[in-house]
Amino acid sequence: MSTPARWAYPALLMLAAVGLGVSAAPAPLYGIYASDWGFAPITTTVVFAAYAVAALVAVLVVGALSDRFGRRPVLLTAVGLVLAGLAVFALADGVAALVVARVLHGLGVGSIVVAGSAALLDLRPGAGARAGLHTGVAFNLGIAVVVFAVAVDAQLGLAPLVTPYVVLAVLVALGGLAVLLMPEPHTGDRPARLQVSRPRVPRAIAADFRFSALGVMASWSVLGVFLSLFPSIAAHAAGTGNLLFGGAVVAVSAATAAVSQLIGARWPARHAAVTGDLGTAVSLLACIGAVALGNGPVLVVTSSVLGFFFGLAFGSSLRHLGQVVPAAHRGEVMSAFYLLAYSAMAVPTVLAGWAATVWSAETIFAPFMVLVALACTGAGVLGLRVRGTAPDEVEAPAAARV
């Protein structure tokens, strides 16, 4: 492996971390926006879901685009979209601007997630499981660091609706510079012509894909609510208006998610994913009790436990998929994976926001958590039934719709 390829790998991980940090950055600030502009929970979740819907559009096309034209052009375009979204956020004066910013970020971050994940596999084709591990850890560390930093600035800073976006823009620009300087990772055979179609996966890994996809769908549905409504739910339950508390609850959850993926790397990916799915289900039910109790430290501890199992479920599902995905279909497979992930993030989040407006966030919290716990349990049970596909069993030309 050449020297540029060695530094390109950590550079792509850093860009992925910053990108996911950007996607989560507004979480501690929604309370300020809602207070200043007087909007309801449904508005918060619609703004958040605008990101997920735009990311869905990105993952539908980015895999095929990056397979055909290369990872670098897609990543550079994505960086430009993220920078544009940060500029709109910093200048926002109403809900419409927030929606525009989130759409730009959905397109940009969704492209970084798919093309970046495929590029990591290109750079280290024999280490799919480790690439999945590194990606999952980077995602959660990016969320944890950015959310906590933004929450600190929101509580103590002078310009909480501007400063975080300026700092993030500098970091994203540095990531873009790294992409500009690195060699093109996708140097193998490319399709003769562009065919943007529905995401597809090899028939040989269909069972593995369904297991990984169901796990990420269950876990990301939790992530959507945690990044939109949970900071205010936790703060209300604890009887505090401190923005740092709501941000800390999310940040500690993301941090323990990163730690759990490092620990889970010592186990077979499928076994770790099943443990994460079932542990997430139990932790979700524990969160219901923590919110009802309304004790701040208990909420933080419960969120950290949930984050641990959430990280194990997501990271190990991604690692399991990375072990079996064929080189010729990396872009398409990652598109399919994140298409389902972002769908699971967007739809339940909007429904939760609507329900919170009709009733209240606290009222709908328990039913939502129970439903997601059932989905996590289903993912774990399916994982117990999956035999697992060895990499040499995968036939790249054989593909099937999933």
C-alpha positions in Angstrom: 0.0 0.0 0.0 1.4 3.4 -1.0 2.1 6.1 1.5 -0.8 8.3 0.3 -3.1 5.4 0.8 -1.9 5.0 4.4 -2.8 8.5 5.3 -5.9 8.6 3.1 -7.6 5.9 5.3 -7.5 7.9 8.6 -8.3 11.1 6.7 -11.5 9.5 5.4 -12.4 8.3 8.9 -11.9 11.9 10.2 -14.1 13.3 7.4 -16.8 10.7 8.3 -16.6 11.6 12.0 -16.9 15.3 11.3 -19.7 14.7 8.8 -21.8 12.7 11.4 -20.9 15.4 13.9 -22.4 18.0 11.5 -25.6 15.9 11.2 -26.0 15.9 15.0 -24.8 19.5 15.8 -28.2 21.1 15.9 -29.5 18.6 18.5 -28.6 20.8 21.6 -29.8 23.9 19.8 -33.3 22.9 18.9 -34.5 24.2 22.3 -33.1 27.6 21.5 -34.6 27.6 18.0 -38.0 26.5 19.4 -37.9 29.2 22.1 -36.8 32.0 19.8 -39.1 31.1 17.0 -41.9 29.4 18.9 -42.4 26.2 17.0 -43.8 22.9 18.2 -42.2 19.4 18.5 -43.5 18.4 15.1 -41.4 21.3 13.6 -38.3 20.1 15.3 -38.7 16.6 14.0 -39.6 17.8 10.5 -36.5 19.9 10.4 -34.5 16.9 11.6 -36.2 14.5 9.2 -35.4 16.8 6.2 -31.8 15.7 6.8 -32.8 12.0 6.7 -35.0 12.3 3.6 -32.2 14.2 1.7 -29.8 11.5 2.8 -32.1 8.9 1.4 -31.9 10.6 -2.0 -28.1 10.7 -1.7 -27.8 7.0 -0.8 -30.0 6.0 -3.7 -27.7 7.5 -6.3 -24.3 8.0 -4.7 -23.2 4.3 -4.6 -23.6 3.9 -8.4 -22.1 7.3 -9.1 -19.0 6.6 -7.0 -18.7 3.1 -8.6 -18.8 4.7 -12.0 -16.9 8.0 -11.6 -14.8 7.4 -8.5 -15.0 8.2 -4.8 -13.1 11.6 -4.9 -15.5 13.5 -7.1 -18.4 12.4 -5.1 -16.7 13.2 -1.8 -15.6 16.7 -3.0 -19.1 17.5 -4.1 -20.4 16.3 -0.7 -17.9 18.5 1.2 -19.2 21.5 -0.8 -22.8 20.7 0.1 -21.9 20.4 3.8 -20.1 23.7 3.8 -23.1 25.4 2.1 -25.4 23.9 4.7 -23.3 25.2 7.5 -23.3 28.7 6.0 -27.2 28.6 5.8 -27.3 27.5 9.5 -25.1 30.3 10.6 -27.2 32.9 8.8 -30.6 31.3 9.5 -33.5 33.6 10.6 -36.4 31.2 10.4 -37.6 27.6 10.1 -37.3 27.6 6.3 -33.6 28.2 6.5 -33.2 25.4 8.9 -35.0 23.0 6.5 -32.8 24.1 3.6 -29.6 23.7 5.7 -30.7 20.2 6.8 -31.5 19.2 3.2 -28.0 20.3 2.1 -26.5 18.4 5.0 -28.5 15.3 4.2 -27.3 15.3 0.7 -23.7 16.0 1.7 -23.4 13.7 4.8 -25.3 10.9 3.1 -22.8 11.1 0.2 -19.9 11.1 2.6 -21.3 8.0 4.4 -21.8 5.9 1.3 -18.8 7.0 -0.8 -16.5 7.2 2.2 -17.5 3.7 3.4 -16.9 2.3 -0.1 -13.6 4.1 -0.3 -12.4 2.7 3.0 -13.1 -0.8 1.6 -11.2 0.1 -1.5 -8.2 1.2 0.5 -8.2 -2.0 2.6 -10.1 -4.6 0.6 -8.9 -7.4 2.8 -10.1 -5.9 6.0 -13.8 -5.3 5.6 -14.7 -6.1 9.2 -12.1 -3.7 10.5 -13.3 -1.0 8.1 -16.8 -1.5 9.5 -15.5 -1.2 13.0 -13.5 1.9 12.3 -16.4 3.5 10.5 -18.9 2.8 13.4 -16.4 4.2 16.0 -15.8 7.3 13.9 -19.5 8.0 13.5 -20.2 7.8 17.2 -17.1 9.7 18.3 -18.0 12.5 15.9 -21.5 12.7 17.3 -20.3 12.6 20.9 -17.6 15.2 20.6 -19.6 17.7 18.5 -22.9 17.4 20.4 -21.1 18.0 23.7 -19.0 20.9 22.4 -22.2 22.5 20.9 -24.1 22.0 24.2 -21.3 23.7 26.1 -21.3 26.6 23.7 -25.1 26.8 23.8 -25.1 27.1 27.6 -22.0 29.2 28.1 -21.0 30.8 24.7 -21.8 34.2 23.3 -23.1 33.1 19.8 -24.4 29.5 20.1 -26.3 29.7 16.8 -23.2 30.8 14.8 -19.9 29.7 16.4 -20.4 25.9 16.2 -21.1 26.1 12.5 -18.1 28.3 11.8 -15.8 25.8 13.7 -17.3 22.9 11.9 -16.9 24.6 8.5 -13.1 24.8 9.2 -12.9 21.1 10.0 -15.0 20.1 7.0 -12.8 22.3 4.7 -9.7 20.5 6.1 -11.3 17.2 5.3 -12.1 18.4 1.8 -8.5 19.4 1.3 -7.4 15.9 2.3 -9.7 14.4 -0.2 -8.4 16.7 -2.9 -4.8 15.6 -2.2 -5.4 11.9 -1.9 -5.3 9.5 -4.9 -8.5 8.0 -6.2 -9.3 4.9 -4.0 -11.5 3.2 -6.6 -8.9 2.0 -9.1 -10.4 -1.3 -10.1 -12.9 -2.1 -12.9 -15.8 0.3 -13.2 -19.1 -0.1 -15.0 -19.0 0.8 -18.7 -21.9 3.1 -18.3 -23.8 4.7 -15.4 -26.8 2.8 -14.2 -28.5 4.4 -11.3 -31.0 1.8 -10.1 -32.5 0.6 -7.0 -29.9 -0.6 -4.5 -29.1 -4.2 -4.9 -27.1 -6.8 -3.0 -25.5 -10.1 -4.1 -27.8 -13.0 -3.8 -25.2 -15.0 -1.8 -25.3 -12.5 1.1 -29.0 -11.8 1.1 -29.6 -13.3 4.6 -26.5 -11.6 6.0 -27.8 -8.3 4.6 -31.3 -8.6 6.0 -29.8 -9.3 9.4 -27.5 -6.3 9.3 -30.1 -4.0 7.8 -32.7 -4.9 10.4 -30.2 -4.3 13.2 -29.3 -0.9 11.8 -32.9 0.1 11.2 -33.9 -0.6 14.8 -30.9 1.2 16.2 -31.1 4.2 13.9 -34.8 4.7 14.7 -33.6 5.3 18.3 -30.8 7.7 17.0 -33.4 9.8 15.2 -35.4 10.5 18.4 -32.3 10.9 20.5 -31.0 13.6 18.2 -34.3 15.5 17.9 -36.6 15.1 20.9 -34.7 13.3 23.7 -32.6 16.3 24.9 -35.8 18.2 25.7 -37.5 15.0 27.1 -34.5 14.3 29.4 -34.2 17.9 30.6 -38.0 18.1 31.3 -37.9 14.8 33.2 -35.0 16.0 35.3 -36.6 19.4 35.9 -33.8 21.4 34.4 -33.5 24.0 31.7 -29.8 23.6 31.4 -28.9 22.9 27.7 -25.7 21.2 28.7 -27.6 18.5 30.4 -29.7 17.5 27.4 -26.6 17.6 25.2 -24.6 15.6 27.7 -27.2 12.8 27.7 -26.9 12.4 24.0 -23.1 12.8 24.0 -22.5 10.2 26.7 -24.7 7.8 24.8 -22.7 8.3 21.6 -19.4 8.0 23.5 -20.3 4.7 25.0 -21.5 3.5 21.6 -18.0 4.1 20.3 -16.4 2.3 23.3 -18.7 -0.7 22.8 -17.7 -1.1 19.2 -14.0 -1.4 20.2 -15.0 -4.0 22.8 -17.2 -5.8 20.4 -14.4 -6.1 17.9 -13.0 -9.0 20.0 -16.2 -11.0 19.3 -17.5 -12.5 16.1 -19.4 -9.7 14.4 -22.7 -11.6 14.2 -22.6 -12.6 17.8 -21.8 -9.1 18.9 -24.6 -7.7 16.8 -27.2 -10.1 18.3 -26.0 -9.1 21.8 -26.3 -5.4 20.9 -29.8 -5.9 19.4 -31.1 -7.7 22.5 -29.3 -5.4 24.9 -30.7 -2.4 23.1 -34.2 -3.7 23.6 -33.7 -4.1 27.3 -32.1 -0.7 27.6 -34.9 1.0 25.8 -37.3 -0.3 28.4 -35.0 0.9 31.1 -35.0 4.4 29.6 -38.8 4.5 30.1 -38.3 3.9 33.8 -35.5 6.5 34.0 -37.7 9.2 32.4 -40.5 8.4 34.7 -38.2 8.6 37.7 -36.9 12.0 36.6 -33.5 11.6 38.3 -30.7 13.3 36.3 -27.8 11.0 37.1 -30.0 7.9 36.5 -31.0 9.4 33.1 -27.3 9.8 32.2 -26.4 6.3 33.3 -29.3 4.7 31.5 -28.5 6.7 28.3 -24.9 5.5 28.5 -26.0 1.8 28.8 -28.4 2.3 25.9 -25.5 3.8 23.9 -23.3 0.9 24.7 -25.7 -1.7 23.3 -26.8 0.6 20.4 -23.2 1.0 19.4 -22.7 -2.8 19.6 -25.8 -3.4 17.4 -24.9 -0.8 14.8 -21.2 -1.3 14.6 -21.3 -5.1 14.6 -24.0 -5.1 12.0 -21.9 -2.9 9.8 -18.8 -5.1 10.6 -20.7 -8.2 9.7 -21.8 -6.8 6.4 -18.2 -5.6 5.7 -17.0 -9.1 6.0 -19.1 -10.4 3.1 -19.7 -7.5 0.7 -18.2 -8.2 -2.7 -15.8 -5.7 -4.2 -17.7 -5.2 -7.4 -20.9 -4.1 -5.5 -19.5 -2.1 -2.6 -21.2 1.1 -3.6 -24.6 -0.4 -4.3 -24.5 -2.5 -1.1 -23.6 0.4 1.1 -26.3 2.4 -0.6 -28.9 -0.3 0.2 -27.7 -0.5 3.8 -27.9 3.3 4.5 -31.1 3.6 2.5 -32.8 1.4 5.1 -30.9 3.1 8.0 -32.0 6.6 7.0 -35.6 5.4 6.3 -35.7 4.1 9.8 -34.3 7.4 11.2 -36.7 9.6 9.3 -40.1 7.9 9.4 -40.3 7.1 13.1 -38.9 10.5 14.0 -41.6 12.4 12.1 -44.3 10.2 13.5 -42.9 10.8 17.0 -42.9 14.5 16.4 -46.5 14.5 15.2 -47.6 12.4 18.2 -45.7 14.7 20.6 -47.6 17.7 19.1 -51.0 15.9 19.4 -50.3 14.6 22.9 -46.8 15.4 24.4 -43.3 14.2 24.0 -43.4 12.5 27.4 -46.7 10.8 26.7 -45.5 9.2 23.4 -42.0 8.4 24.7 -42.9 5.0 26.3 -45.0 3.6 23.4 -42.3 4.5 20.9 -39.5 2.9 23.0 -41.6 -0.3 23.4 -42.1 -0.5 19.6 -38.4 0.0 18.9 -37.5 -2.6 21.6 -39.7 -5.1 19.8 -37.9 -4.3 16.5 -34.5 -4.8 18.2 -35.7 -8.1 19.6 -36.7 -9.2 16.1 -33.3 -8.3 14.7 -31.6 -10.3 17.5 -33.8 -13.4 16.8 -33.1 -13.2 13.1 -29.4 -12.9 13.8 -29.5 -16.2 15.8 -30.9 -17.9 12.7 -28.4 -16.5 10.2 -25.7 -19.1 9.4 -23.3 -16.5 8.1 -21.7 -16.3 4.7 -18.0 -16.9 4.3 -16.2 -14.3 2.1 -15.2 -17.0 -0.5 -18.8 -18.0 -0.8 -19.9 -14.7 -2.3 -20.3 -14.6 -6.0 -20.2 -10.9 -7.1 -22.2 -11.3 -10.3 -25.2 -12.9 -8.6 -27.4 -10.1 -7.4 -30.9 -9.9 -6.0 -33.2 -7.1 -4.9 -33.5 -6.7 -1.1 
